[in-house]
């Protein structure tokens, strides 16, 4: 909760003091959260993870099972088509990332928090 305040005091006030919840979550922000989570998982314990499978699992969690799930995700187009496009993009980005030998030796010292818009 402290991170929320430090990130944006006004957003903290709206959400936790005034109890005003957002009407939707951004699919782009959700995508960023998933990408960062997968990067973190790759560096921590699973460099060879199945990107598509894990992306869809993490999406399922964040969209339907997390504490944020009470706020729906706004999909600009058909959800399944957008998800397929985002998965393809994630595979391309993360495969490219793990193909670089120097990334294997990187030491992650801090993971970012969930994106919130």
Secondary structure by P-SEA (a helix, b strand, c coil): caaaaaacaaaaaaccccccccccccaaaaaaaaaaaaaaaaaccccccaaaaaaaaaaaaaacccccccbbbbbcccaaaaaaaaaaaaaaaaaaaaacccccccccccccccccc
